Amino acid sequence: MQIYVAKPGDTLISIARKFNVDLDELIEINDIRNINTLVVGQALIIETDFNSVYIVKPGDTLSKIAKDNNMPLLEILDLNPTLKPPYRLYVGQKINVEPNEENRKNITLNGFAYSTSSSEEVANALTDLTYLSIFAYRYDENGHLIDLNDKRLVELSKDYETMPLLTITNQNEKGSFSSDYADKLFKDEDMQKNLIEDLTVKVRDTRYSGVIVDFEYIYPRNVASFIDFISKLRESIKQAGDFSLLVALAPKYSSNQKGILYEAHDYERIGKLADYVILMAYEWGYTYGPPMAVAPLPEVKKVVEYATRVIDKSKILLGYPNYGYDFTLPYEKGKSKAQSVDNRSMPELAKKYHAIIQYDEYQQSPYFTYTNEGVKHIVYFTDARSILAEAKLVEQYDLGGISVWSLNKYYAPIFEIITNLYIVKKK
């Protein structure tokens, strides 16, 4: 596998011929919906049956190339018999690379899907998933689970030997995460008892394989109560059977990070109770925020570095965003509102406005600008390059795996790259 960035004059047909790959396969693995939408700067995954070729860049060494391609240095030397000590490289030199299948890391791969997500979109990902997390259950004023139409996706996941997980949230009737909703639960022992019993019965008597707790914007005063709730839930579902407990965590840099999103998410204590934690390492670029990548790599790295200091690395699933944002310029705090965008449709949008896709090397994110009706826009989204950059963190930090938010709009390059780098655990 290698990544090719489209240049002026390129077409999908010319690229397929250049790399001697099947055109239909090139279209499929890159999730291209319109063969005429190729734009300059668009990143494409190239799958070949022969050795991939790496082009040496400034600062490269053989050791760095081996590490970046997830393969042993000796394998690089075997594939490049013309290389001789002292192995001096020059910019533009072609190096054969081919990851060793046996040395690929085994990971857990989770994907979130709304209960309303289309079966076709979700099914596209299920072959490659360990877990399918169905979003989301809520509870009523007495702590009882509110029914969710989830049977369709639960049954579908089983068809692909993927384990379904029940997601419980502190969302209110409007679908918003509510601090008060969680606070009421933590103060009422009967509510907690009802919710834990309902969750336990649900996983025991249906085809669920476990529970994900996704409680957000919890009051800092509830930190101990939240830990206690997780502990009780763990005990209850473990007594009922071999069920998994996962907890979603806000992206923190330190144990004393302030803010209602962070303070009640005690990484160390929750990490000891959960089978896995999901680092929600996204939303730096968000609906009402200034224009930037959803998951800028330097910020994601800081979250991972803190998490791995206090949580067993094998329990950590790195959250990955399957979406981007279209921001209007200039940004006005309190007034500007970005629109969420679907990654697979971004080349079409860039083509429509004759935009060139660029790549922010610092944030490790593609972006482009365009003007519509006199209003300037900048779009940050995901492509093969940004997927690869973040996916490599799993190997770099020896994490347990990855969690994708969400599968509502399936994007093939995410799964193509992950399954090239790693072996995904199945049931």
PyMOL commands that set and color helices and strands:
alter all, ss='L'
color gray80, all
select helices_A, chain A and resi 12-19+23-29+62-68+73-79+101-103+119-126+151-159+179-187+189-205+220-240+267-273+297-310+313-315+343-352+384-396+412-421
alter helices_A, ss='H'
color red, helices_A
select strands_A, chain A and resi 2-5+43-46+52-55+94-97+105-114+131-137+163-169+210-214+244-249+276-279+316-321+324-329+339-341+358-360+365-372+375-380+401-405+422-424
alter strands_A, ss='S'
color yellow, strands_A
deselect
rebuild
show_as cartoon
